Amino acid sequence: MKKNPGMVFPARGKLSKILFVVRLKFFLILFSCFQLNAAVHSQNNVRISLDLENVSLEQVIWEIQKKTDFVFMYGTRDIEGVKQLTVQETDKEVNEILKTCLKNTGLWFEISGNAVVIKKEVTATEGRKITGKVVDEKGNPLPGVTVIIKGTSLGTVTSVEGEFTITLPVADGQALLFSFVGM
């Protein structure tokens, strides 16, 4: 007796076609992902040549924008102090050119995709340290008084002796608020 495989799997022809289409789609999607990754990776390694003398940082940025697909975001007040730049770079990556231009300027940059963000460096400045003692009309110390910097959520509580220490961030016109429920 002859076996007929079509009887065991009646839709074998359709199943093989479906598997072929699924495999084809999988490889097309996989190939597309590799292409997208390569495009993003190549954007970060763009090499250009610049030959500019005694120009501002803004002019350097415009030249880089002309020669690449990068879009720059910056505050004009942040970069207006950077003048007299001489850039003579041949076949260099954009991030290397920007590092050279922003060196010792107090500015830094971040590249995300095709966007370049230029910002001022944030320096960690310590505020003023205020210490004090909270007392009542008779001169007795008040423990548990809440001391808050007005307009913020920064604060502290006085000790058993009524003493407190708080660090004010660097800003003008700050005031301390004292609140006490009572004993």
C-alpha positions in Angstrom: 0.0 0.0 0.0 1.3 3.4 -1.0 1.2 6.2 1.6 -0.2 9.5 0.6 1.4 12.4 2.6 -1.3 14.7 1.4 -3.8 12.9 3.5 -1.8 13.4 6.7 -1.1 17.1 6.1 -3.7 18.3 3.7 -2.6 21.9 3.7 1.1 21.2 3.3 1.5 23.4 0.2 -0.2 26.4 1.9 1.9 25.9 5.0 5.2 25.9 3.1 4.1 29.1 1.3 3.2 30.8 4.6 6.5 29.7 6.2 8.4 31.1 3.2 6.6 34.5 3.4 7.3 34.7 7.2 11.0 33.9 6.7 11.2 36.5 3.9 9.6 39.2 6.1 11.9 38.3 9.0 15.0 38.8 6.9 13.7 42.0 5.3 13.0 43.5 8.8 16.4 42.3 10.1 18.1 43.8 7.1 16.2 47.1 7.5 17.3 47.3 11.2 21.0 47.0 10.2 20.5 49.8 7.7 19.0 52.1 10.3 21.8 51.4 12.8 24.4 52.1 10.1 22.8 55.4 9.2 22.7 56.6 12.8 26.3 55.4 13.4 27.6 57.1 10.3 25.9 60.4 11.3 28.1 60.6 14.4 31.3 60.0 12.4 30.8 62.7 9.8 34.2 64.1 8.7 34.5 67.7 7.3 37.2 70.2 6.6 37.0 73.8 7.9 39.4 76.7 7.2 38.2 79.8 9.1 40.1 82.7 10.6 39.0 85.2 13.3 35.4 84.2 13.2 32.8 83.8 15.9 31.4 80.5 17.2 28.1 81.2 15.5 29.9 81.4 12.1 31.6 78.1 12.8 28.2 76.5 13.6 26.7 77.9 10.4 29.6 76.4 8.4 29.2 73.0 10.1 25.4 73.1 9.4 26.0 73.9 5.7 28.4 70.9 5.3 26.4 68.3 7.4 22.9 67.4 8.3 23.4 68.5 11.9 21.0 70.9 13.5 22.4 73.1 16.3 20.5 74.3 19.4 22.0 77.0 21.6 21.3 80.2 23.4 22.7 83.2 21.5 23.7 84.8 24.9 25.6 81.6 25.7 27.8 81.8 22.6 28.1 85.5 21.8 31.2 85.8 24.0 33.2 83.3 21.9 34.9 85.3 19.1 38.2 85.3 17.4 38.2 81.6 16.6 40.6 80.2 14.0 39.6 76.8 12.8 41.9 75.0 10.4 40.9 71.4 10.4 41.2 68.9 7.6 39.1 65.7 7.4 38.1 65.8 11.1 35.0 64.5 12.9 32.5 67.2 13.9 32.7 66.3 17.6 36.5 66.8 17.5 36.1 70.2 15.8 33.5 71.2 18.4 35.7 70.1 21.3 38.5 72.3 19.9 36.2 75.3 19.4 34.6 75.0 22.9 37.8 74.4 24.8 38.2 76.9 27.7 34.9 78.7 26.9 32.7 77.4 29.7 30.5 75.7 27.1 29.9 72.0 26.3 28.0 70.1 23.7 26.0 66.9 23.3 25.2 65.1 20.1 21.9 63.2 19.9 21.1 61.8 16.5 21.5 64.8 14.1 20.9 67.4 16.9 23.8 69.2 18.6 23.0 71.0 21.8 25.4 73.6 23.1 25.0 74.7 26.7 26.9 76.6 29.4 28.8 74.4 31.9 27.1 74.3 35.2 29.6 75.1 37.9 28.9 73.8 41.4 28.9 77.0 43.4 28.3 76.7 47.1 25.8 78.9 48.6 26.0 80.8 51.8 25.8 78.9 55.0 23.4 80.5 57.5 23.4 79.5 61.2 21.2 81.0 63.9 19.3 80.5 67.0 15.5 80.9 67.4 14.3 82.1 70.8 11.0 83.4 72.3 10.4 86.8 73.9 12.0 85.7 77.1 15.2 84.4 75.4 14.3 80.7 75.8 15.3 78.5 72.8 12.5 77.1 70.6 13.1 73.5 69.5 11.2 72.2 66.4 10.8 75.5 64.5 10.7 74.9 60.8 13.0 77.2 58.8 12.3 77.3 55.1 13.8 79.4 52.2 10.8 81.4 50.9 9.6 80.2 47.5 11.4 76.8 47.7 11.0 73.5 49.5 14.4 73.7 51.0 14.4 73.9 54.8 15.5 72.6 58.2 14.3 72.3 61.7 15.8 73.8 64.8 17.5 71.6 67.4 16.7 71.2 71.1 18.8 74.3 71.8 16.9 76.2 69.1 19.9 76.3 66.7 19.7 75.8 62.9 22.1 75.7 60.0 20.9 76.1 56.4 22.7 76.6 53.1 21.2 79.2 50.8 21.7 78.6 47.1 23.3 81.5 45.2 20.5 83.9 44.3 19.4 87.4 45.2 16.5 88.5 47.4 16.1 85.3 49.4 14.2 85.3 52.7 13.8 82.7 55.5 10.3 81.8 56.8 10.0 80.5 60.4 7.0 78.5 61.5 6.2 77.1 64.9 3.1 75.3 66.1 3.7 75.7 69.8 4.4 73.7 72.9 
